[in-house]
């Protein structure tokens, strides 16, 4: 996991030379919970875009926020569930483990 390392000034995403973007989704909301203490960058609901690569998921926020990007490598994602409620939007719920030096 890394915060504010994968976005460009123009609102785009930065990926390594060895990977490519497989899919992009706009109008995404991301929310963090179960963090104690909760840093300011993780508070509230963030809106932006998600970029899927073969190795990781990258969220890039829209607008000026303390969190401009959030990167989650697949090997750090745990207990992922896809939820499809009858009266609500579909969502993915899971746990991201922090990586040493990631923030």
N, C-alpha and C positions, 0 to 999 in steps of 0.2 A: 504494500500500500504506500502511496506517495501523494502528498498534497502540493498543489501549485508547481508542478514540474513538467506538465505535459500540455500546456496551452501556449498559444502565440498571442501577441498583442492584439491582433485583429479578430480574436475569438475562435481561431481554428485549433486544430490538434497537432501535436508534434509526436511522430512515431519514429522508431529506429529505422535504419536503412534496411535491416533484414526482415521487416514486417510490413504488412499492408493493411488497410482498413477494409474489412469484409462487409460490414453493415453500419449504417448510421441511422439513428432515431432522434427526431427533434421533439420538443414539447414534453420532456421527461422531468419528473420530480423525484428528488432523492431526499430521504430523511434519515437521520442517525439517532440511535437510541442505545441505552445500556452502556454509555461511556461515563465514567466517573473519575475525575471531574470532567465536565463537558467544556472543551475549548471553544472559544468564540467562533472559530471557523466552522464548527460542526453544528451550531445552534440553528434551529428553524428548518424550514423546507427550502431546498435549493431547486431552481428551475434552469434547464439547459438542454444539452444534447448528449447522447451516448454514442461512443464509437467502439465497435467490436473488432478486435484484431485476433489472429490465431493464438495469442499468448495472454491477452488481458482485455479488460473493459475499462474505458476511459470516459469519465464524465467531465464535460466542460460547461461551466455555468454561464448563464446569460446575464449581462449587466455587471455592475461593480459590486463584488462581494468579497469577503475575506477568503473564501474558497473559490478560486478561479478554475481549478481542475482537481480531480480525484481519480487516481489510477489504482485498479484492483487486478493483480495477476491471478490467473485461474488457480494456481497452486496455493494461494492464501484464502480462497473462498471456501467456506464450510457450511454445512447444513442448509443448502439452498433449496427453496421451495417455490414453485410457481403457483400463485393463487389466482383463481378466477371466480370472484364472487358474483352472485346473481345480480345484485343491485350495486354495482360499483366498477371501477376500472381494474383491469388485470394488473398484477404486480409480482415482483420477485422479492422474496424475503430471505435473508441469509446473514452469515457472520463473515466479516473480513478481519483476518489476523494482521496485526501491525508487524511490519518488517523493520529490523534494526536500521536506523538512519533514514527511514522512509519519510519522515516529516520534516 
